[in-house]
Amino acid sequence: MEQREMEKIMQKAEVLIEALPYIQRFNRKIIVVKYGGSAMSDEELQKNVIKDVTLLKLVGFKPIIVHGGGKAISKWVGKVGKEAEFINGLRVTDAETMEIAEMVLSRVNKSLVTMVQELGVKAVGISGKDGGLLKVEKKYSDGKDIGYVGNIKEVDSKILYDLLDNDFLPIVAPIGLDDNYETYNINADDAACAIAKAVGADKLVFLTDIEGLYRDINDKSTFISRLTASEADELIDSGVIGGGMLPKLNNCTSAIKCGVSRVHILDGRVPHCLLLEIFTKQGIGTAILSDDDNLAKGIQRDKFCPEHGL
C-alpha cells in the first residue's frame, strides 16, 4: 500500500478516535434537531442532514427531528393565488392558509420519514396533534390577530418517550390543537424549544441559514463561537441581536434556563454541519452553555474560541 493511501486511512481512524469521547458522553442522551431553511430546500443538503441524524441514532444518541416547511408553504399559497403575509416574522394564517400549511407539512414529514427509513432506521412522523403532543392557545403579534398561529402552552411528551423507548426516531411537524380542537400552525423554532424542554434534552440544535452569532453581522471577525446564557441575555438587552435571530436566541436562552444542557446554532448549508459540531473539538457554529458549565468558565467574551468542543 502506498504511503499516501496509508496516511488517508490513518486520518480516517483519527477522526473516529476524536469522536469516541463524544459518543461515550452522549450515549442514550436526547438531542432535538430543528430542521428547516435552505438545508431543507436543497436536495443534497437534505440528504446530508438526514444522514447525520441517522448516524447519531446509530451510534447511541436519541434524536428527535422538529421540522419546518415555510418556503414550501409559501410556494403552495402562491399557487392558489394568495400572497404570503408576515407580521414580525410570523405567517398570517387564515383558514385556507392553515389547510395548505397542514397539507405541506404532512407531505414534508412523510418525505423525511421515508429518507430515514431508506437508511435503515425506524422513524415515525407525527404532528403536534397526535397524542395531544402540543397544546396551544391563539398567538397574537403585538396585539394583532394573525389567524391560526399557536402559542404552545403545554407539551405532553409521553408519545415521544414511547417512540424513543421503542427505538424509533420521532419526526415532528409543528402543528397543534387548542382547547376547542382547532388546528394551529406553530413556529418550528418554538416547537423545537418547547419539546427540548419537555423531554429534558441534552442538546438542542438549530439548523439555520447563517454561520452562527456575530456581535456585528457585517464583521466576520466578531463571530461568537460560544457564550453563556447570561452573556446571550446581555447581547439581547444591548440591542445587538435583531431580525429573525432575536426570537431564536430568546428560545436558546429559555431552553438553557429550563434544563437543556447546550444549544447550538449551525449553518445548515454546510454539509454534515451536525457531525462537525458534535464530534470535533473545533466545532463550526455557536454553542450556548449554562452559566455553570465547566467549559463556559473563563470564556473570553465575544472572542472566537476554536476549541469550544462539546
Phi and psi restraints in degrees (value plus and minus 20) as a CYANA .aco file:
   2 GLU   PHI     -87.5   -47.5
   2 GLU   PSI     132.8   172.8
   3 GLN   PHI     -78.6   -38.6
   3 GLN   PSI     -61.1   -21.1
   4 ARG   PHI     -83.1   -43.1
   4 ARG   PSI     -61.9   -21.9
   5 GLU   PHI     -85.5   -45.5
   5 GLU   PSI     -59.9   -19.9
   6 MET   PHI     -82.9   -42.9
   6 MET   PSI     -59.5   -19.5
   7 GLU   PHI     -84.0   -44.0
   7 GLU   PSI     -59.6   -19.6
   8 LYS   PHI     -82.9   -42.9
   8 LYS   PSI     -62.4   -22.4
   9 ILE   PHI     -84.2   -44.2
   9 ILE   PSI     -61.2   -21.2
  10 MET   PHI     -85.1   -45.1
  10 MET   PSI     -56.9   -16.9
  11 GLN   PHI     -83.6   -43.6
  11 GLN   PSI     -59.5   -19.5
  12 LYS   PHI     -84.1   -44.1
  12 LYS   PSI     -60.1   -20.1
  13 ALA   PHI     -83.9   -43.9
  13 ALA   PSI     -59.4   -19.4
  14 GLU   PHI     -84.6   -44.6
  14 GLU   PSI     -57.6   -17.6
  15 VAL   PHI     -81.7   -41.7
  15 VAL   PSI     -64.5   -24.5
  16 LEU   PHI     -84.5   -44.5
  16 LEU   PSI     -60.4   -20.4
  17 ILE   PHI     -86.5   -46.5
  17 ILE   PSI     -58.5   -18.5
  18 GLU   PHI     -82.5   -42.5
  18 GLU   PSI     -53.7   -13.7
  19 ALA   PHI     -96.4   -56.4
  19 ALA   PSI     -41.3    -1.3
  20 LEU   PHI     -74.4   -34.4
  20 LEU   PSI     -69.1   -29.1
  21 PRO   PHI     -83.2   -43.2
  21 PRO   PSI     -50.4   -10.4
  22 TYR   PHI     -93.6   -53.6
  22 TYR   PSI     -57.3   -17.3
  23 ILE   PHI     -83.6   -43.6
  23 ILE   PSI     -61.7   -21.7
  24 GLN   PHI     -84.9   -44.9
  24 GLN   PSI     -64.2   -24.2
  25 ARG   PHI     -86.2   -46.2
  25 ARG   PSI     -59.0   -19.0
  26 PHE   PHI    -125.8   -85.8
  26 PHE   PSI      -5.6    34.4
  27 ASN   PHI     -78.6   -38.6
  27 ASN   PSI     107.7   147.7
  28 ARG   PHI      49.8    89.8
  28 ARG   PSI      -7.1    32.9
  29 LYS   PHI    -113.9   -73.9
  29 LYS   PSI     130.9   170.9
  30 ILE   PHI    -108.2   -68.2
  30 ILE   PSI     113.3   153.3
  31 ILE   PHI    -146.6  -106.6
  31 ILE   PSI     107.4   147.4
  32 VAL   PHI    -122.6   -82.6
  32 VAL   PSI     105.8   145.8
  33 VAL   PHI    -133.7   -93.7
  33 VAL   PSI      96.0   136.0
  34 LYS   PHI    -108.4   -68.4
  34 LYS   PSI      99.6   139.6
  35 TYR   PHI    -137.7   -97.7
  35 TYR   PSI     102.9   142.9
  36 GLY   PHI    -191.9  -151.9
  36 GLY   PSI    -181.0  -141.0
  37 GLY   PHI      49.1    89.1
  37 GLY   PSI    -173.9  -133.9
  38 SER   PHI     -83.7   -43.7
  38 SER   PSI     -49.7    -9.7
  39 ALA   PHI     -83.3   -43.3
  39 ALA   PSI     -40.3    -0.3
  40 MET   PHI    -110.5   -70.5
  40 MET   PSI     -48.9    -8.9
  41 SER   PHI    -107.7   -67.7
  41 SER   PSI     -37.8     2.2
  42 ASP   PHI    -115.7   -75.7
  42 ASP   PSI     102.7   142.7
  43 GLU   PHI     -81.1   -41.1
  43 GLU   PSI     -62.4   -22.4
  44 GLU   PHI     -87.8   -47.8
  44 GLU   PSI     -62.6   -22.6
  45 LEU   PHI     -84.2   -44.2
  45 LEU   PSI     -57.6   -17.6
  46 GLN   PHI     -79.5   -39.5
  46 GLN   PSI     -64.6   -24.6
  47 LYS   PHI     -83.0   -43.0
  47 LYS   PSI     -59.6   -19.6
  48 ASN   PHI     -84.1   -44.1
  48 ASN   PSI     -63.2   -23.2
  49 VAL   PHI     -81.8   -41.8
  49 VAL   PSI     -66.1   -26.1
  50 ILE   PHI     -85.1   -45.1
  50 ILE   PSI     -58.1   -18.1
  51 LYS   PHI     -81.8   -41.8
  51 LYS   PSI     -62.8   -22.8
  52 ASP   PHI     -80.9   -40.9
  52 ASP   PSI     -68.6   -28.6
  53 VAL   PHI     -85.7   -45.7
  53 VAL   PSI     -59.0   -19.0
  54 THR   PHI     -83.5   -43.5
  54 THR   PSI     -60.9   -20.9
  55 LEU   PHI     -82.8   -42.8
  55 LEU   PSI     -62.4   -22.4
  56 LEU   PHI     -76.0   -36.0
  56 LEU   PSI     -62.7   -22.7
  57 LYS   PHI     -83.0   -43.0
  57 LYS   PSI     -63.7   -23.7
  58 LEU   PHI     -91.6   -51.6
  58 LEU   PSI     -43.5    -3.5
  59 VAL   PHI    -116.7   -76.7
  59 VAL   PSI     -10.4    29.6
  60 GLY   PHI      94.7   134.7
  60 GLY   PSI     -27.8    12.2
  61 PHE   PHI     -91.1   -51.1
  61 PHE   PSI     146.2   186.2
  62 LYS   PHI    -139.4   -99.4
  62 LYS   PSI      62.9   102.9
  63 PRO   PHI    -101.0   -61.0
  63 PRO   PSI     128.7   168.7
  64 ILE   PHI    -148.1  -108.1
  64 ILE   PSI     107.7   147.7
  65 ILE   PHI    -118.9   -78.9
  65 ILE   PSI     110.0   150.0
  66 VAL   PHI    -136.6   -96.6
  66 VAL   PSI      99.5   139.5
  67 HIS   PHI    -133.9   -93.9
  67 HIS   PSI     135.5   175.5
  68 GLY   PHI    -120.6   -80.6
  68 GLY   PSI    -172.6  -132.6
  69 GLY   PHI     148.2   188.2
  69 GLY   PSI       6.0    46.0
  70 GLY   PHI     -78.5   -38.5
  70 GLY   PSI     -63.0   -23.0
  71 LYS   PHI     -86.2   -46.2
  71 LYS   PSI     -59.9   -19.9
  72 ALA   PHI     -88.0   -48.0
  72 ALA   PSI     -56.7   -16.7
  73 ILE   PHI     -83.7   -43.7
  73 ILE   PSI     -65.7   -25.7
  74 SER   PHI     -80.7   -40.7
  74 SER   PSI     -57.9   -17.9
  75 LYS   PHI     -81.2   -41.2
  75 LYS   PSI     -65.9   -25.9
  76 TRP   PHI     -94.3   -54.3
  76 TRP   PSI     -51.3   -11.3
  77 VAL   PHI     -81.4   -41.4
  77 VAL   PSI     -60.8   -20.8
  78 GLY   PHI     -85.6   -45.6
  78 GLY   PSI     -53.8   -13.8
  79 LYS   PHI     -85.8   -45.8
  79 LYS   PSI     -46.2    -6.2
  80 VAL   PHI    -115.4   -75.4
  80 VAL   PSI      -8.0    32.0
  81 GLY   PHI      66.1   106.1
  81 GLY   PSI      -6.4    33.6
  82 LYS   PHI    -123.6   -83.6
  82 LYS   PSI     140.5   180.5
  83 GLU   PHI    -132.7   -92.7
  83 GLU   PSI     108.8   148.8
  84 ALA   PHI     -83.4   -43.4
  84 ALA   PSI     114.6   154.6
  85 GLU   PHI    -146.6  -106.6
  85 GLU   PSI     115.4   155.4
  86 PHE   PHI    -148.5  -108.5
  86 PHE   PSI     122.1   162.1
  87 ILE   PHI    -146.0  -106.0
  87 ILE   PSI      98.2   138.2
  88 ASN   PHI      32.9    72.9
  88 ASN   PSI      19.8    59.8
  89 GLY   PHI      62.5   102.5
  89 GLY   PSI     -22.2    17.8
  90 LEU   PHI    -124.9   -84.9
  90 LEU   PSI     114.2   154.2
  91 ARG   PHI     -91.5   -51.5
  91 ARG   PSI     106.0   146.0
  92 VAL   PHI     -90.5   -50.5
  92 VAL   PSI     102.1   142.1
  93 THR   PHI    -145.4  -105.4
  93 THR   PSI      77.3   117.3
  94 ASP   PHI    -101.9   -61.9
  94 ASP   PSI    -198.3  -158.3
  95 ALA   PHI     -80.3   -40.3
  95 ALA   PSI     -61.8   -21.8
  96 GLU   PHI     -87.7   -47.7
  96 GLU   PSI     -61.5   -21.5
  97 THR   PHI     -85.8   -45.8
  97 THR   PSI     -56.0   -16.0
  98 MET   PHI     -83.0   -43.0
  98 MET   PSI     -60.7   -20.7
  99 GLU   PHI     -83.4   -43.4
  99 GLU   PSI     -61.5   -21.5
 100 ILE   PHI     -85.8   -45.8
 100 ILE   PSI     -64.1   -24.1
 101 ALA   PHI     -80.5   -40.5
 101 ALA   PSI     -63.4   -23.4
 102 GLU   PHI     -85.9   -45.9
 102 GLU   PSI     -58.9   -18.9
 103 MET   PHI     -83.5   -43.5
 103 MET   PSI     -67.3   -27.3
 104 VAL   PHI     -86.7   -46.7
 104 VAL   PSI     -64.8   -24.8
 105 LEU   PHI     -84.8   -44.8
 105 LEU   PSI     -55.8   -15.8
 106 SER   PHI     -85.1   -45.1
 106 SER   PSI     -60.9   -20.9
 107 ARG   PHI     -85.0   -45.0
 107 ARG   PSI     -64.5   -24.5
 108 VAL   PHI     -81.5   -41.5
 108 VAL   PSI     -63.4   -23.4
 109 ASN   PHI     -77.2   -37.2
 109 ASN   PSI     -69.5   -29.5
 110 LYS   PHI     -91.7   -51.7
 110 LYS   PSI     -47.8    -7.8
 111 SER   PHI     -85.1   -45.1
 111 SER   PSI     -61.8   -21.8
 112 LEU   PHI     -86.9   -46.9
 112 LEU   PSI     -59.4   -19.4
 113 VAL   PHI     -77.8   -37.8
 113 VAL   PSI     -65.9   -25.9
 114 THR   PHI     -80.8   -40.8
 114 THR   PSI     -63.6   -23.6
 115 MET   PHI     -83.3   -43.3
 115 MET   PSI     -60.6   -20.6
 116 VAL   PHI     -85.9   -45.9
 116 VAL   PSI     -64.4   -24.4
 117 GLN   PHI     -89.8   -49.8
 117 GLN   PSI     -46.8    -6.8
 118 GLU   PHI     -84.2   -44.2
 118 GLU   PSI     -42.6    -2.6
 119 LEU   PHI    -114.0   -74.0
 119 LEU   PSI     -12.3    27.7
 120 GLY   PHI      69.6   109.6
 120 GLY   PSI      -5.7    34.3
 121 VAL   PHI    -135.2   -95.2
 121 VAL   PSI     118.0   158.0
 122 LYS   PHI     -96.9   -56.9
 122 LYS   PSI     107.7   147.7
 123 ALA   PHI    -148.8  -108.8
 123 ALA   PSI     130.5   170.5
 124 VAL   PHI    -150.1  -110.1
 124 VAL   PSI     104.5   144.5
 125 GLY   PHI    -115.1   -75.1
 125 GLY   PSI     108.9   148.9
 126 ILE   PHI    -156.6  -116.6
 126 ILE   PSI     145.5   185.5
 127 SER   PHI    -133.5   -93.5
 127 SER   PSI     153.0   193.0
 128 GLY   PHI     -85.8   -45.8
 128 GLY   PSI     -29.9    10.1
 129 LYS   PHI     -97.3   -57.3
 129 LYS   PSI     -49.0    -9.0
 130 ASP   PHI     -91.8   -51.8
 130 ASP   PSI     107.9   147.9
 131 GLY   PHI      44.9    84.9
 131 GLY   PSI      -4.6    35.4
 132 GLY   PHI      45.2    85.2
 132 GLY   PSI      12.1    52.1
 133 LEU   PHI     -79.0   -39.0
 133 LEU   PSI     -70.5   -30.5
 134 LEU   PHI    -139.8   -99.8
 134 LEU   PSI      92.1   132.1
 135 LYS   PHI    -121.5   -81.5
 135 LYS   PSI     110.6   150.6
 136 VAL   PHI    -146.0  -106.0
 136 VAL   PSI     148.3   188.3
 137 GLU   PHI    -149.1  -109.1
 137 GLU   PSI     142.3   182.3
 138 LYS   PHI     -82.4   -42.4
 138 LYS   PSI     114.8   154.8
 139 LYS   PHI    -124.1   -84.1
 139 LYS   PSI     119.3   159.3
 140 TYR   PHI    -135.0   -95.0
 140 TYR   PSI     131.5   171.5
 141 SER   PHI    -133.8   -93.8
 141 SER   PSI      85.7   125.7
 142 ASP   PHI      32.8    72.8
 142 ASP   PSI      21.1    61.1
 143 GLY   PHI      62.7   102.7
 143 GLY   PSI     -23.6    16.4
 144 LYS   PHI    -110.8   -70.8
 144 LYS   PSI     118.7   158.7
 145 ASP   PHI     -96.8   -56.8
 145 ASP   PSI      98.9   138.9
 146 ILE   PHI    -133.0   -93.0
 146 ILE   PSI      -2.3    37.7
 147 GLY   PHI      66.7   106.7
 147 GLY   PSI    -162.0  -122.0
 148 TYR   PHI    -105.1   -65.1
 148 TYR   PSI      43.8    83.8
 149 VAL   PHI    -134.8   -94.8
 149 VAL   PSI     105.5   145.5
 150 GLY   PHI    -122.8   -82.8
 150 GLY   PSI     125.1   165.1
 151 ASN   PHI    -126.6   -86.6
 151 ASN   PSI     101.8   141.8
 152 ILE   PHI     -89.2   -49.2
 152 ILE   PSI     106.5   146.5
 153 LYS   PHI    -132.9   -92.9
 153 LYS   PSI     -35.4     4.6
 154 GLU   PHI    -177.8  -137.8
 154 GLU   PSI     120.1   160.1
 155 VAL   PHI    -140.5  -100.5
 155 VAL   PSI     100.7   140.7
 156 ASP   PHI    -119.3   -79.3
 156 ASP   PSI      76.9   116.9
 157 SER   PHI    -102.4   -62.4
 157 SER   PSI     -17.7    22.3
 158 LYS   PHI     -75.4   -35.4
 158 LYS   PSI     -62.7   -22.7
 159 ILE   PHI     -83.8   -43.8
 159 ILE   PSI     -55.0   -15.0
 160 LEU   PHI     -89.4   -49.4
 160 LEU   PSI     -63.9   -23.9
 161 TYR   PHI     -81.2   -41.2
 161 TYR   PSI     -61.2   -21.2
 162 ASP   PHI     -81.2   -41.2
 162 ASP   PSI     -63.2   -23.2
 163 LEU   PHI     -86.6   -46.6
 163 LEU   PSI     -63.9   -23.9
 164 LEU   PHI     -83.4   -43.4
 164 LEU   PSI     -62.8   -22.8
 165 ASP   PHI     -85.0   -45.0
 165 ASP   PSI     -45.3    -5.3
 166 ASN   PHI    -120.1   -80.1
 166 ASN   PSI       0.0    40.0
 167 ASP   PHI      49.6    89.6
 167 ASP   PSI       7.4    47.4
 168 PHE   PHI    -118.5   -78.5
 168 PHE   PSI     134.0   174.0
 169 LEU   PHI    -120.4   -80.4
 169 LEU   PSI      90.0   130.0
 170 PRO   PHI     -96.2   -56.2
 170 PRO   PSI     118.4   158.4
 171 ILE   PHI    -145.4  -105.4
 171 ILE   PSI      97.5   137.5
 172 VAL   PHI    -131.9   -91.9
 172 VAL   PSI     108.5   148.5
 173 ALA   PHI    -112.5   -72.5
 173 ALA   PSI     115.3   155.3
 174 PRO   PHI    -101.0   -61.0
 174 PRO   PSI      53.6    93.6
 175 ILE   PHI    -151.9  -111.9
 175 ILE   PSI     119.0   159.0
 176 GLY   PHI    -158.5  -118.5
 176 GLY   PSI     156.3   196.3
 177 LEU   PHI    -138.9   -98.9
 177 LEU   PSI     125.4   165.4
 178 ASP   PHI    -113.2   -73.2
 178 ASP   PSI    -193.5  -153.5
 179 ASP   PHI     -84.7   -44.7
 179 ASP   PSI     -40.6    -0.6
 180 ASN   PHI    -119.0   -79.0
 180 ASN   PSI      -8.5    31.5
 181 TYR   PHI      43.0    83.0
 181 TYR   PSI      10.3    50.3
 182 GLU   PHI    -103.5   -63.5
 182 GLU   PSI     125.2   165.2
 183 THR   PHI    -109.0   -69.0
 183 THR   PSI     116.2   156.2
 184 TYR   PHI    -151.6  -111.6
 184 TYR   PSI     123.0   163.0
 185 ASN   PHI    -100.2   -60.2
 185 ASN   PSI     123.4   163.4
 186 ILE   PHI    -146.9  -106.9
 186 ILE   PSI     117.3   157.3
 187 ASN   PHI     -77.3   -37.3
 187 ASN   PSI     107.9   147.9
 188 ALA   PHI     -83.5   -43.5
 188 ALA   PSI     -54.3   -14.3
 189 ASP   PHI     -82.0   -42.0
 189 ASP   PSI     -64.5   -24.5
 190 ASP   PHI     -81.6   -41.6
 190 ASP   PSI     -62.4   -22.4
 191 ALA   PHI     -84.5   -44.5
 191 ALA   PSI     -63.6   -23.6
 192 ALA   PHI     -83.0   -43.0
 192 ALA   PSI     -62.4   -22.4
 193 CYS   PHI     -83.7   -43.7
 193 CYS   PSI     -66.3   -26.3
 194 ALA   PHI     -83.7   -43.7
 194 ALA   PSI     -60.3   -20.3
 195 ILE   PHI     -87.9   -47.9
 195 ILE   PSI     -62.1   -22.1
 196 ALA   PHI     -79.7   -39.7
 196 ALA   PSI     -61.9   -21.9
 197 LYS   PHI     -82.9   -42.9
 197 LYS   PSI     -65.5   -25.5
 198 ALA   PHI     -86.5   -46.5
 198 ALA   PSI     -54.7   -14.7
 199 VAL   PHI    -115.9   -75.9
 199 VAL   PSI     -18.9    21.1
 200 GLY   PHI      44.2    84.2
 200 GLY   PSI      24.3    64.3
 201 ALA   PHI     -82.4   -42.4
 201 ALA   PSI     123.6   163.6
 202 ASP   PHI     -96.9   -56.9
 202 ASP   PSI     -50.4   -10.4
 203 LYS   PHI    -157.8  -117.8
 203 LYS   PSI     123.2   163.2
 204 LEU   PHI    -146.4  -106.4
 204 LEU   PSI     104.2   144.2
 205 VAL   PHI    -138.8   -98.8
 205 VAL   PSI     107.4   147.4
 206 PHE   PHI    -125.0   -85.0
 206 PHE   PSI      98.3   138.3
 207 LEU   PHI    -110.1   -70.1
 207 LEU   PSI      97.4   137.4
 208 THR   PHI    -142.5  -102.5
 208 THR   PSI    -192.6  -152.6
 209 ASP   PHI    -126.0   -86.0
 209 ASP   PSI      -1.4    38.6
 210 ILE   PHI    -152.4  -112.4
 210 ILE   PSI     143.4   183.4
 211 GLU   PHI     -89.1   -49.1
 211 GLU   PSI     -46.5    -6.5
 212 GLY   PHI     135.7   175.7
 212 GLY   PSI    -171.3  -131.3
 213 LEU   PHI    -113.9   -73.9
 213 LEU   PSI     121.9   161.9
 214 TYR   PHI    -147.5  -107.5
 214 TYR   PSI     124.5   164.5
 215 ARG   PHI     -89.1   -49.1
 215 ARG   PSI     -56.7   -16.7
 216 ASP   PHI    -152.2  -112.2
 216 ASP   PSI      89.6   129.6
 217 ILE   PHI     -79.2   -39.2
 217 ILE   PSI     -41.9    -1.9
 218 ASN   PHI    -110.7   -70.7
 218 ASN   PSI     -21.3    18.7
 219 ASP   PHI    -144.3  -104.3
 219 ASP   PSI      83.1   123.1
 220 LYS   PHI     -83.9   -43.9
 220 LYS   PSI     -40.0     0.0
 221 SER   PHI     -93.6   -53.6
 221 SER   PSI     -29.6    10.4
 222 THR   PHI    -116.4   -76.4
 222 THR   PSI      -3.6    36.4
 223 PHE   PHI     -78.2   -38.2
 223 PHE   PSI     117.3   157.3
 224 ILE   PHI    -128.3   -88.3
 224 ILE   PSI      91.4   131.4
 225 SER   PHI     -98.1   -58.1
 225 SER   PSI     -56.5   -16.5
 226 ARG   PHI    -175.8  -135.8
 226 ARG   PSI     132.5   172.5
 227 LEU   PHI    -180.0  -140.0
 227 LEU   PSI     142.0   182.0
 228 THR   PHI    -106.9   -66.9
 228 THR   PSI     147.2   187.2
 229 ALA   PHI     -81.2   -41.2
 229 ALA   PSI     -58.8   -18.8
 230 SER   PHI     -84.7   -44.7
 230 SER   PSI     -60.9   -20.9
 231 GLU   PHI     -86.7   -46.7
 231 GLU   PSI     -55.0   -15.0
 232 ALA   PHI     -84.3   -44.3
 232 ALA   PSI     -61.2   -21.2
 233 ASP   PHI     -81.3   -41.3
 233 ASP   PSI     -59.1   -19.1
 234 GLU   PHI     -83.1   -43.1
 234 GLU   PSI     -60.8   -20.8
 235 LEU   PHI     -82.0   -42.0
 235 LEU   PSI     -62.5   -22.5
 236 ILE   PHI     -83.3   -43.3
 236 ILE   PSI     -66.8   -26.8
 237 ASP   PHI     -85.6   -45.6
 237 ASP   PSI     -49.6    -9.6
 238 SER   PHI     -95.3   -55.3
 238 SER   PSI     -33.6     6.4
 239 GLY   PHI      63.5   103.5
 239 GLY   PSI     -13.6    26.4
 240 VAL   PHI     -87.4   -47.4
 240 VAL   PSI     -59.5   -19.5
 241 ILE   PHI    -110.3   -70.3
 241 ILE   PSI     110.8   150.8
 242 GLY   PHI    -164.1  -124.1
 242 GLY   PSI    -192.1  -152.1
 243 GLY   PHI      42.4    82.4
 243 GLY   PSI    -167.7  -127.7
 244 GLY   PHI     -89.7   -49.7
 244 GLY   PSI     -36.7     3.3
 245 MET   PHI     -95.3   -55.3
 245 MET   PSI     -44.0    -4.0
 246 LEU   PHI     -81.9   -41.9
 246 LEU   PSI     -74.1   -34.1
 247 PRO   PHI     -83.5   -43.5
 247 PRO   PSI     -51.1   -11.1
 248 LYS   PHI     -85.6   -45.6
 248 LYS   PSI     -64.1   -24.1
 249 LEU   PHI     -88.4   -48.4
 249 LEU   PSI     -55.8   -15.8
 250 ASN   PHI     -81.1   -41.1
 250 ASN   PSI     -61.2   -21.2
 251 ASN   PHI     -81.9   -41.9
 251 ASN   PSI     -59.9   -19.9
 252 CYS   PHI     -81.3   -41.3
 252 CYS   PSI     -70.3   -30.3
 253 THR   PHI     -87.8   -47.8
 253 THR   PSI     -55.6   -15.6
 254 SER   PHI     -82.7   -42.7
 254 SER   PSI     -61.4   -21.4
 255 ALA   PHI     -83.4   -43.4
 255 ALA   PSI     -64.2   -24.2
 256 ILE   PHI     -79.7   -39.7
 256 ILE   PSI     -65.0   -25.0
 257 LYS   PHI     -87.7   -47.7
 257 LYS   PSI     -40.0     0.0
 258 CYS   PHI    -119.7   -79.7
 258 CYS   PSI      -6.4    33.6
 259 GLY   PHI      88.4   128.4
 259 GLY   PSI     -27.3    12.7
 260 VAL   PHI     -89.0   -49.0
 260 VAL   PSI     109.3   149.3
 261 SER   PHI     -84.9   -44.9
 261 SER   PSI     -68.4   -28.4
 262 ARG   PHI    -167.8  -127.8
 262 ARG   PSI     125.6   165.6
 263 VAL   PHI    -141.2  -101.2
 263 VAL   PSI     118.1   158.1
 264 HIS   PHI    -144.9  -104.9
 264 HIS   PSI     114.9   154.9
 265 ILE   PHI    -130.6   -90.6
 265 ILE   PSI      95.8   135.8
 266 LEU   PHI    -144.5  -104.5
 266 LEU   PSI     133.4   173.4
 267 ASP   PHI    -103.3   -63.3
 267 ASP   PSI      84.0   124.0
 268 GLY   PHI     -86.9   -46.9
 268 GLY   PSI     -30.0    10.0
 269 ARG   PHI     -99.8   -59.8
 269 ARG   PSI     -32.5     7.5
 270 VAL   PHI    -106.6   -66.6
 270 VAL   PSI     101.5   141.5
 271 PRO   PHI     -76.2   -36.2
 271 PRO   PSI     111.4   151.4
 272 HIS   PHI      40.7    80.7
 272 HIS   PSI      13.0    53.0
 273 CYS   PHI     -80.2   -40.2
 273 CYS   PSI     -53.0   -13.0
 274 LEU   PHI     -81.6   -41.6
 274 LEU   PSI     -65.9   -25.9
 275 LEU   PHI     -88.2   -48.2
 275 LEU   PSI     -59.5   -19.5
 276 LEU   PHI     -83.6   -43.6
 276 LEU   PSI     -56.9   -16.9
 277 GLU   PHI     -95.9   -55.9
 277 GLU   PSI     -59.8   -19.8
 278 ILE   PHI    -106.4   -66.4
 278 ILE   PSI     -52.9   -12.9
 279 PHE   PHI    -130.3   -90.3
 279 PHE   PSI     -10.5    29.5
 280 THR   PHI    -147.1  -107.1
 280 THR   PSI     134.5   174.5
 281 LYS   PHI     -88.2   -48.2
 281 LYS   PSI     -56.6   -16.6
 282 GLN   PHI     -91.6   -51.6
 282 GLN   PSI     -64.6   -24.6
 283 GLY   PHI      47.3    87.3
 283 GLY   PSI     151.0   191.0
 284 ILE   PHI    -154.2  -114.2
 284 ILE   PSI     -26.0    14.0
 285 GLY   PHI    -140.5  -100.5
 285 GLY   PSI    -175.7  -135.7
 286 THR   PHI    -125.4   -85.4
 286 THR   PSI     108.2   148.2
 287 ALA   PHI    -128.0   -88.0
 287 ALA   PSI     111.6   151.6
 288 ILE   PHI    -130.7   -90.7
 288 ILE   PSI     104.7   144.7
 289 LEU   PHI    -138.4   -98.4
 289 LEU   PSI     140.3   180.3
 290 SER   PHI     -89.7   -49.7
 290 SER   PSI     136.8   176.8
 291 ASP   PHI     -82.5   -42.5
 291 ASP   PSI     -47.7    -7.7
 292 ASP   PHI    -118.4   -78.4
 292 ASP   PSI     -11.2    28.8
 293 ASP   PHI     -86.4   -46.4
 293 ASP   PSI     113.7   153.7
 294 ASN   PHI     -77.7   -37.7
 294 ASN   PSI     -58.5   -18.5
 295 LEU   PHI     -90.9   -50.9
 295 LEU   PSI     -38.6     1.4
 296 ALA   PHI     -99.4   -59.4
 296 ALA   PSI     -41.1    -1.1
 297 LYS   PHI     -88.3   -48.3
 297 LYS   PSI     112.2   152.2
 298 GLY   PHI      61.0   101.0
 298 GLY   PSI      -8.0    32.0
 299 ILE   PHI     -85.3   -45.3
 299 ILE   PSI     115.0   155.0
 300 GLN   PHI    -106.9   -66.9
 300 GLN   PSI      90.1   130.1
 301 ARG   PHI     -75.6   -35.6
 301 ARG   PSI     112.0   152.0
 302 ASP   PHI      44.5    84.5
 302 ASP   PSI      -6.7    33.3
 303 LYS   PHI    -120.1   -80.1
 303 LYS   PSI     126.4   166.4
 304 PHE   PHI     -91.0   -51.0
 304 PHE   PSI     107.8   147.8
 305 CYS   PHI    -136.4   -96.4
 305 CYS   PSI      91.2   131.2
 306 PRO   PHI     -92.8   -52.8
 306 PRO   PSI     -22.0    18.0
 307 GLU   PHI    -149.8  -109.8
 307 GLU   PSI      33.0    73.0
 308 HIS   PHI     -92.8   -52.8
 308 HIS   PSI     -40.0     0.0
 309 GLY   PHI      31.4    71.4
 309 GLY   PSI    -175.1  -135.1
